[in-house]
Amino acid sequence: MIIVTGAAGFIGSCLVQKLNNEGHFKDIIVVDDFYKDYKDKNLDNKFVREWIHRDIFLKWFEKFGKRMECVFHLGARTDTTEKDVAIFDKLNLNYSKAIWKICTKYQVPLIYASSAATYGLGEHGYKDTHSIVKKLKPLNPYGQSKNDFDQWVLNQKETPPYWAGLKFFNVYGPNEYHKKRMASVIFHTLKQIQKTGKMKLFRSHNPEFKDGEQKRDFIYVKDVVNICYFLYKNQRTSGLLNIGTGKARTFIDLVSNTFKAMDLEPKISFIDTPEDIRDTYQYFTEADVKKLRKIGYDTPFYSLEDGIKDYVKEYLINEKIF
């Protein structure tokens, strides 16, 4: 059986659909907060074997772990504006340690979500080499919690038979409707266009970047789940892996293509970046994906243009679930 934690969330629910598409129906165990924060639409029309609330999952996993084939641990607190370190210690660090230990005990492969937020300002570049992990300086407690777990993992002598820590860059796509402020700029652009006919982007507060020319590595969620499935089927070298396209694009590119997908001419203005995220704002990210390619993943990524077009026309306009 295959476990997916965070299964009702953005990437997790898309992964469940990918598994269904590949013929997995009665062997998927989904784990999430199915009470307080349940994203009620994301698992609609998906086939799973069992639903387990995250609060009882660890005891269940301890009992049935030897029957599991693989764990995709995608569940986490992902709010980059949250300042309470204790929440991240509980949900992102200690919970992940417990899953790792059970996977190690029963020798179950583990694929877990790290984050490009671990790279901070990119002072040490964006290479997924293990040697730089202890040098990284994330800009917020969320990124710190992810880097803390990566460091802990790299110090473990006993490990699952295969593990991969996925450093997700800026993922966008269907099933992020519940994320509110943390949803992608594409999501917010469409909502603003529908409401006002235009889009307001964050002004640059860094003299090295013009307004709207802040650059990120944006990756479509369909690429992300394709990579996840590839790793499940091809368990080669364990380690940390960047999950991005390897090509940074500007926010103006992002927004202009959203207008285009809606058959509209761009109307873009700028506002100050909110003070609560201004000092921790990443102006540039770009994944080094050589390691991913080296282990055999050779599928072309969606271009930003094609990814946005698919997202907007096939899903976002009608709030359709993947």
Secondary structure, 3 states (H helix, E strand, C coil): CEEEECCCCHHHHHHHHHHHHCCCCCCEEEEECCCCCCCCCCCCCCCCCEEEEHHHHHHHHHHHHHHCCEEEECCCCCCCCCCCHHHHHHHHHHHHHHHHHHHHHHCCCEEEEEEHHHHCCCCCCCCCCHHHHHHCCCCCHHHHHHHHHHHHHHCCCCCCCCEEEEEECEEECCCCHHHHHHCCHHHHHHHHHHHHCCEEEECCCCCCCCCCCCEECEEEHHHHHHHHHHHHHCCCCCEEEEECCCCCEEHHHHHHHHHHHCCCCCCEEEECCCHHHHCCCCCECCCCCHHHHHCCCCCCCCCHHHHHHHHHHHHHCCCCCC
